[in-house]
Amino acid sequence: MNGRENLWVREKRELGISLNEVQEKVVFQTEGPLLLLASPGSGKTTTIVMRIGHLVEQKGVNPSRIKAVTFSRAAANDMKERYKSFFPEHPPVDFSTIHSFAFEVVRDYFRRAGTPYLIIEGGLDSEEGALGPDQLPLHKKVILRKLFHSMTNEPITDDQMDELTTYISFVKNKMIPSDKWSQVKTEVPKAEQILREYEQFKKSGHRKRLIDYDDMLTIANEVLEGDKKLLCTYQQRYDYVITDESQDTSRVQHAIIEKLVREHANLCVVADDDQSIYSWRGAEPSYLLDFKQVYPQAVTLFMEQNYRSTPEIVQVANQFIKRNRQRYDKNMFTVNPPHEPIRIRNFAKYTHQTKYLVKEIQQLENLAEVAILYRNHSSSVSLMNEFDRAGVPFYMKDADNRFFSHWVVEDILNFMRMTFTDKRPDILEKIHLKFNGYISKQQMAAVKAIHNNESVFDNLLNHVPLQEYQIQPLTASKETFMQMRGMPPLHAIRVIRDRLGYEKAIEKMCERLGFRKEYLIGILNTLEEIADTLETMEEFANRLKHLEAVLKTAKSRKNHNAVTFSTLHSAKGLEFEKVYMIDLIDGIIPSADDVKGSSKDGSRRTPLMEEAARLFYVGMTRAKRHLELLLYRERDGEQTAESEFVTEIRNIMNPPKPISQVENERRGSEGQKGKRGSQVKSFHPIDPHAIRIKSELKVGQIVKHRVFGRAEVVQLHEDSLAIRVGEEIKKLSLQICLDKGLLSRKEQDEE
């Protein structure tokens, strides 16, 4: 019995594992470079673990000579536990994240060079109590916050901090030279200048070398490039290297791995280019497409059999992702038994979506097998509010409690506080620039200097020099605050937004500071949803405190019988019996930025749109047996449009009839009418004045569709358009319309 047979017999007897033909090839393809492209649910982790087991058990490789690199600490621990359960008698294999390995290199280098260092990222506990020259903790975000304020004279918001740290990580992970930092797009004011000051401070602002997580990667790469002795030490430590989730690996991370395996090239790269969803933070999926150029002798294997999902889900998801062009040509399939088609639910209003979810999930017993997936964190707050009210337990996969401390939320609460008492200048100071009282900073300072326990508005009107134009709006504002006393919170928020001018103030701030208006307005809309059904502003404030506490509790409900709430990004790697993907409208997925980033070259999907499609695909392939796509036609009084991805799914499941078939059916129908004595209408050929190029179309244009008749163009994208026919919106393929000459300007000309 040879080694292969020994391993197989042991698997079937002790582990109950049976590998398919491709998985077997992966296990036994141990020498040289291997690119393994694994579709969702294809048994990737089991195959990797069995490959390592084969190296140790059948090839006699010392486990310490094998290095397995994963994308996250959780993934490393999962693989470590899986290996231990499969091969409990084996010594441990070195499973780690790429950051952990890079830090090991940096630590060795600094120790040899005698360089003291301090890690300034992570929890504040990691700072060892170190303080900077201004006595502030030496933490990455504290340093960046101080630099931002010194350069812009404005406090940095949480959103700006997120974007700034993402900008810095992108620059580092992409290995972008400093003379090209200014070419990286960001909405954060003076981001490039802040980055330069930050880099300088880390090297000279403290007696120790300050390093963050990105530095671990860049320094490790520089060290392995420049210190040949240290590089040789690590190259001789490992004979086999495996990298998992390699589609999420950045350029600098790839560079580190390439140096590590340069001598033996025994590298197994496990990835799925169709699940690459982190390019915004520096991931380099093009590395996979160029793998053969880096390793000409590489073997490429495709694990395409999906063991997770039903044929109805697998087949549609496979056709959907095939519309991306920058990818390996794969054909995901399954032999699982059929179950039910994907469901698409289109609600009249946004609020109906959440109420439907509560009603559906309340009836289920095994909540741990249910997930609700969304693109933006903001979607989770409304979900949390409704599910908490209904008493349905939930687990927040990537809880973000910054909503409750966001400055927009604080502003609304301060407006409400002003309705209880208008004698506190400290409250007025926080909102005086955010409503239509036109109070200057100098006037605000003058009010604060008055200590007579009178109304701040009376003090402004009677004791502070004002411009003539300020008197009327200040008087009106005072009256509005008085009228709001005892007002239900939902009504109060709408008065704040409209009559007091808060929403206009937000619009001006967005123009001046680069904030995303849609996001801030979304917070206001969510606050209105929370306020709905509450009777007093005190109840509203208490409800916010309660939800904040609920959110903290929800973080700890992992492995409980609770529904999982997760962003699409964080859901990767998970699986559930039932998956509900929500908020599937244009502007969210794809986002306005995804659409805006589309090129004019006529390609089916451009890079931003392809990544958005991959994110949608990740969400679909989390479902085992039940998948629902949820959207709505109206939110907060504004009409919404169906995500073009949903339209594609709909057309994959129910392909539109070819135009020739539609015409034949029309002819047949009219012929039947003629037989019944009705007038037979003549058939019109393709309009010689048909629109053949995209530039002849524009939103708002009246056109004539060959089948539907008079229509208005309401949306126009790179590869699709939407027309309004009567009260109905129809999404069409732009290319088909142009190629077939289905649209013409004739109707408009006749008018």
C-alpha positions in Angstrom: 0.0 0.0 0.0 1.6 3.3 -1.1 1.6 6.6 0.8 -1.4 7.9 -1.0 -3.5 4.9 -0.2 -2.4 4.9 3.4 -3.6 8.5 3.8 -6.9 7.8 2.0 -7.6 4.7 4.1 -6.9 6.7 7.3 -9.2 9.6 6.2 -12.2 7.4 5.4 -11.8 5.3 8.6 -11.0 8.0 11.2 -11.9 11.4 9.7 -14.9 10.5 7.5 -13.4 12.7 4.8 -13.7 11.9 1.1 -11.9 14.3 -1.3 -13.0 14.8 -4.9 -10.6 14.5 -7.8 -9.5 18.1 -7.8 -9.0 18.2 -4.0 -6.8 15.1 -4.3 -4.7 16.8 -6.9 -4.3 19.8 -4.5 -3.2 17.5 -1.7 -0.5 15.7 -3.8 0.7 18.7 -5.8 3.3 19.7 -3.1 6.4 20.7 -5.1 6.7 24.0 -6.8 4.2 26.9 -7.1 0.5 26.1 -7.1 -2.4 28.5 -7.6 -5.5 27.0 -6.2 -8.7 28.9 -7.2 -11.4 27.8 -4.8 -15.1 28.7 -5.4 -17.3 29.5 -2.4 -18.3 26.4 -0.4 -15.8 24.2 -2.2 -14.1 22.7 0.9 -11.0 24.9 0.8 -10.1 24.7 4.4 -10.4 20.9 4.6 -8.3 20.5 1.5 -5.6 22.8 2.8 -5.5 20.9 6.1 -5.3 17.5 4.3 -2.5 18.8 2.2 -0.5 19.8 5.3 -1.3 16.4 6.8 0.0 14.7 3.7 3.2 16.7 3.8 3.8 15.6 7.5 2.4 12.1 7.5 3.4 10.8 4.1 6.3 13.0 3.0 7.9 13.2 6.4 8.1 17.0 6.5 8.8 18.4 10.0 5.6 20.5 10.8 7.9 23.4 11.9 9.1 23.6 8.3 5.6 24.5 7.1 4.3 28.1 7.2 0.6 28.7 6.7 -0.4 32.4 6.3 -4.0 33.5 6.6 -5.8 36.8 6.2 -7.1 37.2 9.8 -6.3 36.0 13.3 -9.7 34.3 13.4 -8.9 32.4 10.2 -5.5 31.4 11.5 -7.1 30.1 14.8 -9.8 28.2 12.8 -7.3 26.5 10.6 -5.1 25.7 13.6 -8.0 24.1 15.4 -9.1 22.2 12.3 -5.6 20.8 11.8 -5.4 19.8 15.5 -8.7 18.0 15.3 -7.7 16.1 12.1 -4.2 15.3 13.2 -4.0 15.4 17.0 -0.8 13.4 17.2 1.1 15.8 14.9 3.3 18.6 16.4 1.8 22.0 15.7 2.2 23.8 12.3 3.0 27.5 12.2 -0.3 29.1 11.4 -0.3 32.9 11.5 -1.4 36.2 9.9 0.9 38.0 7.5 1.1 40.8 10.1 2.2 38.4 12.8 5.0 37.1 10.5 6.0 40.6 9.5 6.2 41.7 13.1 8.5 38.7 13.9 10.9 39.9 11.1 10.8 43.5 12.3 11.3 42.5 15.9 14.3 40.4 15.0 15.8 43.2 12.9 15.3 45.8 15.6 16.8 43.5 18.3 19.9 42.9 16.2 20.2 46.6 15.4 19.6 47.7 18.9 16.7 49.9 17.9 14.1 50.5 20.6 10.5 50.5 19.3 6.9 51.1 20.4 3.7 49.8 18.7 1.2 52.6 18.5 -1.8 50.8 17.2 -4.4 48.6 18.7 -6.0 49.0 22.1 -4.6 51.8 24.3 -3.2 49.1 26.6 -0.7 48.3 23.9 1.0 51.7 24.4 2.5 50.8 27.8 1.4 54.1 29.2 3.8 56.0 26.8 3.1 59.7 26.4 4.2 62.1 23.7 5.7 65.5 24.2 2.2 67.0 24.8 1.4 64.3 27.4 -1.1 62.7 25.1 -1.0 58.8 24.7 1.3 57.7 21.9 -1.5 56.1 19.8 -1.9 56.3 16.0 -5.3 57.9 16.1 -4.4 60.3 18.9 -1.4 61.5 16.8 -3.4 61.8 13.6 -6.2 63.7 15.4 -3.7 66.2 16.7 -2.1 66.6 13.3 -5.4 67.1 11.6 -6.5 69.8 14.0 -3.2 71.6 13.8 -3.4 71.7 10.0 -7.1 72.4 9.4 -8.1 74.1 12.7 -11.1 71.7 12.8 -11.6 68.6 14.9 -11.5 65.4 12.9 -14.8 63.4 12.7 -15.0 59.6 13.0 -15.7 59.3 9.3 -12.7 61.4 8.4 -10.5 59.4 10.7 -11.7 56.2 9.0 -10.9 57.6 5.6 -7.6 59.0 6.7 -6.4 55.7 8.2 -7.7 53.9 5.1 -5.7 56.4 2.9 -2.6 55.7 4.9 -3.0 51.9 4.7 -3.7 52.1 1.0 -0.5 54.0 0.3 1.6 51.7 2.5 0.1 48.4 1.2 0.3 49.5 -2.4 3.9 50.5 -1.9 3.2 53.9 -3.5 6.3 56.1 -3.5 6.1 59.4 -1.5 6.3 61.5 -4.6 2.9 60.0 -5.8 1.0 60.2 -2.6 -0.9 63.2 -3.9 -2.3 61.1 -6.7 -4.3 58.9 -4.3 -7.9 60.1 -4.1 -9.2 61.0 -0.7 -11.8 63.5 0.7 -9.8 64.2 3.8 -8.4 67.7 3.8 -4.6 67.9 3.7 -4.3 64.1 3.9 -1.0 64.0 2.1 0.6 66.6 4.4 -0.8 64.9 7.5 0.8 61.6 6.3 4.2 63.2 5.8 4.1 64.8 9.2 2.9 61.5 10.7 5.8 59.6 9.2 8.3 62.2 10.4 6.9 62.1 13.9 7.1 58.3 14.1 10.9 58.5 13.4 11.9 61.5 15.4 9.1 62.5 17.8 10.0 60.0 20.5 13.1 58.3 21.9 11.7 55.0 20.5 10.9 54.2 16.9 7.1 54.3 16.6 5.5 51.7 14.4 1.9 50.9 13.4 0.5 47.8 11.8 1.2 49.1 8.3 4.8 49.8 9.2 5.2 46.1 10.3 4.6 45.2 6.6 6.6 47.9 4.9 9.6 47.6 7.3 9.6 43.8 7.1 9.7 44.0 3.3 12.5 46.6 3.4 14.4 44.5 5.9 14.1 41.3 3.8 15.2 43.2 0.8 18.2 44.8 2.4 19.4 42.4 5.0 20.5 39.3 3.1 21.6 37.4 6.2 18.2 37.9 7.9 16.4 37.0 4.7 18.4 33.8 4.5 17.5 32.9 8.0 13.8 33.0 7.2 14.2 31.3 3.9 15.9 28.4 5.5 13.3 28.1 8.2 10.4 27.0 6.0 10.4 24.5 3.1 6.7 24.9 2.3 4.5 28.0 2.4 0.7 28.2 2.0 -1.2 31.5 1.8 -5.0 31.5 2.2 -7.5 34.2 1.1 -4.8 35.5 -1.2 -7.2 37.6 -3.2 -7.2 40.0 -0.1 -3.4 40.2 0.1 -1.8 43.5 -0.7 1.2 44.3 -2.9 3.6 44.6 0.0 2.3 41.3 1.5 2.8 39.5 -1.8 6.4 41.0 -1.9 7.2 39.6 1.5 5.9 36.1 0.6 7.8 36.1 -2.7 11.1 36.8 -0.9 10.4 34.1 1.6 9.9 31.3 -1.1 12.5 32.6 -3.6 14.9 29.7 -3.1 12.5 26.7 -3.2 9.3 28.2 -4.7 7.2 25.6 -2.8 4.3 28.1 -2.6 0.6 27.2 -2.5 -1.6 30.3 -3.1 -5.2 29.7 -2.2 -7.6 32.3 -3.4 -10.8 33.2 -5.2 -10.5 36.2 -7.5 -14.3 36.4 -7.6 -14.3 37.2 -3.8 -11.7 40.0 -3.9 -13.6 42.8 -2.1 -10.8 44.9 -0.4 -9.1 46.8 -3.2 -10.0 50.0 -1.3 -7.6 49.1 1.5 -4.8 48.0 -0.8 -5.6 44.4 -1.8 -4.0 43.4 -5.1 -6.2 40.9 -6.9 -4.3 41.4 -10.2 -1.5 39.4 -8.6 -3.6 36.3 -9.1 -4.2 37.0 -12.8 -0.4 37.6 -13.2 0.7 34.5 -11.1 2.0 32.7 -14.1 4.2 35.6 -15.0 5.8 35.6 -11.6 6.0 31.7 -11.4 6.1 30.4 -15.0 6.2 26.8 -13.9 3.1 27.2 -11.7 0.3 24.7 -11.7 -3.2 26.1 -11.6 -6.1 24.1 -10.2 -9.8 25.0 -10.0 -12.0 23.8 -7.1 -15.4 24.5 -8.6 -17.7 22.1 -6.9 -19.9 23.9 -4.3 -20.9 21.7 -1.3 -22.8 24.5 0.5 -25.6 25.8 -1.6 -28.6 24.6 -3.7 -28.4 24.5 -7.5 -30.8 27.4 -7.7 -28.4 29.6 -5.8 -25.2 28.2 -7.4 -26.3 28.5 -11.0 -27.6 32.0 -10.7 -24.5 33.2 -8.7 -22.2 31.6 -11.3 -23.9 33.3 -14.2 -23.9 36.6 -12.4 -20.2 36.7 -11.6 -19.3 35.5 -15.1 -20.3 39.0 -16.3 -17.1 40.3 -14.7 -14.2 40.3 -17.2 -11.1 40.6 -15.0 -11.3 37.1 -13.6 -10.3 33.5 -14.2 -12.9 31.6 -16.2 -14.5 29.3 -13.6 -17.7 27.3 -13.6 -19.0 26.8 -10.1 -21.4 23.9 -9.9 -23.1 21.6 -7.3 -24.7 18.2 -7.1 -26.8 19.2 -4.1 -30.5 18.5 -4.4 -32.7 21.3 -5.7 -34.7 23.3 -3.2 -36.3 26.6 -4.2 -35.5 29.6 -6.4 -34.0 32.8 -5.1 -36.7 35.2 -4.0 -36.8 38.9 -4.9 -39.1 41.1 -2.7 -39.8 44.7 -3.7 -41.5 46.6 -0.9 -43.4 49.9 -1.4 -41.6 51.6 1.5 -38.3 51.2 3.3 -40.0 50.6 6.6 -41.9 47.6 5.2 -38.6 45.8 4.6 -37.6 45.7 8.3 -41.1 44.9 9.5 -41.2 42.0 7.0 -37.9 40.6 8.3 -39.1 40.7 11.9 -42.4 39.0 11.0 -40.6 36.2 8.9 -37.8 35.5 11.4 -40.1 35.5 14.5 -41.5 32.3 13.1 -38.2 30.5 13.0 -36.7 28.4 15.8 -33.0 28.0 14.7 -32.1 31.7 14.5 -28.3 30.9 14.4 -28.8 29.7 10.8 -30.2 33.1 9.7 -28.3 36.1 8.5 -29.3 39.6 7.4 -26.6 41.2 5.2 -26.2 44.8 4.2 -23.5 47.0 2.6 -23.4 49.9 5.1 -23.2 49.9 8.9 -26.0 52.4 9.0 -28.4 49.7 7.9 -27.9 47.9 11.2 -29.4 50.6 13.5 -32.9 50.3 12.0 -32.7 46.6 12.1 -31.5 46.6 15.7 -34.3 49.0 16.7 -37.1 46.8 15.2 -35.7 43.5 16.3 -35.2 44.7 19.9 -38.8 46.0 20.0 -40.0 42.6 18.8 -37.8 40.7 21.3 -35.9 38.8 18.6 -32.3 38.1 19.7 -29.5 39.1 17.3 -25.7 39.0 17.1 -23.8 41.9 15.5 -20.9 40.4 13.5 -19.1 43.7 13.2 -20.9 46.0 15.6 -20.1 49.7 15.2 -21.4 51.8 18.1 -20.2 55.1 16.7 -23.7 55.9 15.5 -24.7 56.8 19.0 -21.8 59.1 19.6 -21.9 60.7 16.1 -22.1 64.5 16.1 -25.3 64.5 14.1 -27.0 62.4 16.9 -25.5 64.8 19.5 -26.7 67.8 17.6 -30.3 66.5 17.5 -30.2 65.8 21.3 -28.8 69.3 21.9 -31.6 70.8 19.9 -34.1 68.9 22.0 -32.4 70.0 25.2 -32.9 73.6 24.1 -36.6 73.0 24.2 -36.5 72.2 27.9 -34.4 75.2 28.8 -33.1 78.1 26.6 -31.0 79.5 29.4 -27.9 77.4 28.9 -25.4 79.0 26.6 -23.2 75.9 26.7 -25.9 74.0 24.8 -26.4 76.8 22.3 -22.7 77.0 21.7 -22.7 73.4 20.4 -25.4 74.1 17.8 -25.3 77.9 17.1 -23.7 77.4 13.7 -26.2 74.7 12.7 -29.5 76.5 12.5 -30.8 79.7 10.9 -30.1 82.1 13.7 -26.8 83.3 11.9 -25.0 83.6 15.3 -21.3 84.4 14.9 -18.6 83.0 17.1 -18.0 86.5 18.5 -21.7 86.9 19.4 -21.7 83.4 21.0 -18.7 84.4 23.1 -20.6 87.5 24.2 -23.6 85.5 25.3 -21.4 83.1 27.3 -20.0 86.1 29.2 -23.6 87.0 30.4 -24.6 85.3 33.7 -28.1 86.5 34.4 -30.0 83.1 34.1 -32.1 84.6 31.3 -33.0 83.1 27.9 -30.0 83.0 25.5 -32.2 84.4 22.8 -33.3 87.3 25.0 -29.7 88.0 25.8 -28.8 88.0 22.1 -31.6 90.3 21.2 -31.2 92.7 24.2 -27.5 92.7 25.2 -25.4 91.6 22.1 -24.8 93.8 19.1 -26.7 92.2 16.1 -27.0 92.9 12.4 -30.4 94.0 11.3 -31.0 90.7 9.3 -30.4 88.6 12.5 -33.3 90.0 14.5 -36.2 88.3 12.7 -34.6 84.8 12.4 -33.5 84.9 16.1 -37.0 85.8 17.2 -38.5 83.1 15.0 -36.0 80.5 16.4 -36.9 81.4 19.9 -40.6 80.9 19.2 -39.9 77.6 17.4 -38.0 76.2 20.4 -40.8 77.3 22.7 -43.4 75.6 20.4 -41.4 72.4 20.4 -41.7 71.9 24.2 -43.6 68.6 24.7 -43.6 67.8 21.0 -43.4 64.1 20.0 -39.8 63.4 19.0 -40.5 62.4 15.4 -42.3 65.8 14.8 -39.5 67.6 16.7 -36.8 66.1 14.4 -38.7 67.2 11.3 -39.0 70.7 12.7 -35.2 70.8 13.5 -34.4 69.6 10.0 -36.8 72.0 8.2 -37.9 75.1 10.1 -34.7 75.5 12.1 -32.6 74.8 9.0 -30.4 72.0 10.3 -30.5 70.0 7.1 -29.4 73.1 5.0 -26.6 73.6 7.5 -25.5 70.1 7.0 -25.5 70.6 3.2 -23.2 73.6 3.6 -20.9 71.6 5.9 -20.7 68.9 3.3 -19.7 71.4 0.7 -17.1 73.0 3.0 -15.6 70.0 4.7 -16.2 67.2 2.2 -18.6 65.2 4.3 -20.9 62.7 2.5 -24.3 64.2 2.5 -26.1 60.9 1.9 -24.5 59.4 4.9 -25.4 62.3 7.2 -29.0 62.5 5.9 -29.2 58.7 6.5 -28.4 59.3 10.1 -31.3 61.8 10.4 -33.6 59.3 8.7 -32.6 56.6 11.1 -33.3 58.8 14.0 -36.8 59.5 12.7 -37.3 55.7 12.5 -36.2 55.3 16.1 -38.4 58.2 17.2 -41.5 56.8 15.5 -44.2 55.6 18.0 -42.4 57.4 20.9 -44.4 60.1 22.7 -41.8 62.3 24.3 -38.3 63.5 23.7 -37.2 62.0 27.1 -38.3 58.6 25.7 -36.3 59.2 22.6 -33.1 60.0 24.5 -33.7 56.9 26.7 -34.3 54.8 23.6 -30.9 55.8 22.2 -29.2 54.9 25.4 -31.0 51.6 25.5 -30.0 50.7 21.9 -26.4 51.6 22.6 -26.4 49.2 25.5 -28.2 46.6 23.4 -25.5 46.9 20.7 -22.8 46.2 23.3 -24.7 43.1 24.4 -25.2 42.0 20.8 -21.5 41.8 20.2 -21.2 38.9 22.8 -24.0 36.7 21.3 -21.8 34.8 19.0 -22.7 31.1 18.9 -26.0 31.9 20.6 -29.4 31.2 19.1 -29.6 34.7 17.5 -29.9 36.2 14.0 -26.6 37.4 12.6 -26.5 41.0 11.4 -23.4 41.6 9.2 -22.0 43.8 6.5 -21.4 42.0 3.2 -17.6 42.5 3.7 -17.6 40.8 7.2 -19.8 37.9 6.0 -17.1 36.5 3.8 -16.2 33.0 5.0 -19.5 32.4 6.8 -22.5 30.3 5.8 -26.2 30.2 6.8 -29.3 28.2 5.9 -31.2 31.5 5.3 -29.7 34.7 4.0 -31.6 38.0 3.5 -29.7 40.7 1.6 -31.3 44.1 2.2 -31.2 47.7 0.9 -30.6 46.5 -2.7 -31.1 49.8 -4.4 -29.0 51.9 -6.7 -26.9 54.3 -4.7 -26.2 51.6 -2.1 -25.1 48.6 -4.1 -23.8 49.7 -6.5 -23.0 52.9 -4.8 -23.0 56.3 -6.4 -19.2 56.2 -6.4 -19.2 52.7 -8.0 -21.3 54.1 -10.9 -19.4 57.4 -11.1 -16.2 55.4 -11.4 -17.3 53.6 -14.5 -15.2 54.3 -17.6 -16.6 55.3 -21.0 -14.9 52.5 -22.9 -18.0 50.4 -23.3 -16.8 47.5 -21.1 -19.5 45.5 -19.4 -18.3 46.3 -15.8 -15.4 48.6 -14.9 -13.1 47.9 -11.9 -15.3 49.7 -9.3 -18.4 48.0 -10.6 -16.7 44.7 -10.8 -15.7 44.9 -7.2 -19.3 45.9 -6.2 -20.5 42.8 -8.2 -18.0 40.6 -6.3 -19.4 41.9 -3.0 -22.9 41.1 -4.2 -21.7 37.6 -5.2 -20.1 37.1 -1.7 -23.5 37.8 -0.1 -25.4 35.4 -2.4 -23.0 32.6 -1.8 -23.3 32.7 2.0 -26.7 31.0 1.6 -27.2 27.3 1.8 -30.9 26.8 0.9 -32.8 30.0 1.2 -31.8 33.4 -0.3 -33.9 36.5 -0.5 -33.0 39.8 -2.1 -34.9 42.8 -0.6 -35.5 46.3 -1.9 -38.0 49.1 -1.8 -39.4 51.7 -4.0 -39.5 54.7 -1.6 -37.7 55.9 1.4 -38.4 59.1 3.3 -40.6 60.5 0.6 -38.0 59.9 -2.2 -38.3 57.3 -5.0 -35.6 54.7 -5.2 -34.5 52.5 -8.1 -33.9 48.8 -8.1 -30.2 47.8 -7.9 -29.0 46.9 -11.4 -27.5 43.8 -9.8 -31.0 42.7 -8.8 -32.2 43.3 -12.3 -29.4 41.1 -13.6 -30.4 38.3 -11.2 -34.0 38.7 -12.2 -33.1 38.4 -15.9 -30.8 35.4 -15.2 -33.7 33.6 -13.4 -36.3 34.7 -16.0 -34.5 35.6 -19.2 -36.3 38.3 -21.2 -37.8 37.0 -24.4 -35.8 37.7 -27.6 -37.2 40.6 -29.5 -38.0 38.3 -32.4 -40.2 36.2 -30.1 -41.9 39.3 -28.7 -42.7 40.5 -32.2 -43.9 37.1 -33.3 -46.2 36.9 -30.3 -47.4 40.4 -31.0 -48.2 39.4 -34.6 -50.0 36.3 -33.5 -52.0 38.3 -31.0 -53.0 40.8 -33.6 -53.8 38.1 -36.1 -56.1 36.4 -33.6 -57.8 39.8 -33.1 -58.3 40.0 -36.8 -59.9 36.5 -36.9 -62.4 37.8 -34.3 -63.3 40.7 -36.5 -61.0 43.3 -34.9 -59.0 45.5 -37.1 -55.6 44.0 -37.9 -52.7 46.4 -37.2 -49.8 46.4 -39.6 -46.4 45.5 -38.2 -43.8 48.3 -38.3 -40.1 47.4 -39.2 -37.2 48.8 -37.2 -37.2 52.6 -37.1 -34.6 53.9 -39.5 -34.1 56.8 -37.1 -33.3 54.4 -34.2 -30.8 55.5 -31.5 -27.6 53.6 -32.2 -25.0 55.3 -29.9 -25.1 56.1 -26.2 -24.3 59.8 -26.6 -27.7 60.3 -28.2 -29.4 59.3 -24.9 -29.8 61.4 -21.8 -31.9 61.2 -18.6 -35.2 62.9 -18.9 -35.4 62.3 -22.7 -38.7 61.0 -24.2 -38.1 58.1 -26.5 -40.2 55.4 -28.3 -39.5 51.8 -27.5 -40.4 49.4 -30.3 -42.4 47.1 -27.9 -43.4 49.3 -25.0 -44.1 52.5 -26.9 -43.7 56.0 -25.4 -41.2 56.1 -22.5 -39.0 58.4 -20.5 -35.3 57.7 -19.8 -35.0 57.9 -16.0 -31.5 56.2 -15.5 -28.5 55.8 -17.8 -25.6 53.6 -16.7 -22.5 52.2 -18.5 -24.3 49.0 -19.6 -28.0 49.5 -18.7 -30.8 52.1 -18.7 -34.2 52.4 -17.1 -37.3 53.8 -18.8 -40.6 54.8 -17.3 -43.6 53.4 -19.2 -46.7 54.8 -17.6 -46.2 54.1 -13.9 -43.8 51.2 -14.4 -40.0 51.3 -14.4 -38.3 48.9 -16.8 -34.6 48.1 -16.7 -33.0 47.3 -20.1 -29.7 46.3 -21.5 -28.2 49.4 -23.1 -26.1 47.4 -25.6 -29.1 45.4 -26.8 -31.2 48.5 -27.2 -28.5 50.1 -29.3 -27.6 47.0 -31.3 -31.3 46.2 -32.0 -32.4 49.8 -32.6 -35.1 49.4 -30.0 -35.3 53.1 -29.1 -35.9 56.1 -31.3 -36.5 59.8 -31.0 -39.6 59.6 -33.2 -42.1 60.0 -30.3 -40.4 63.2 -29.2 -40.2 64.5 -32.7 -44.0 64.0 -33.1 -44.7 66.1 -30.0 
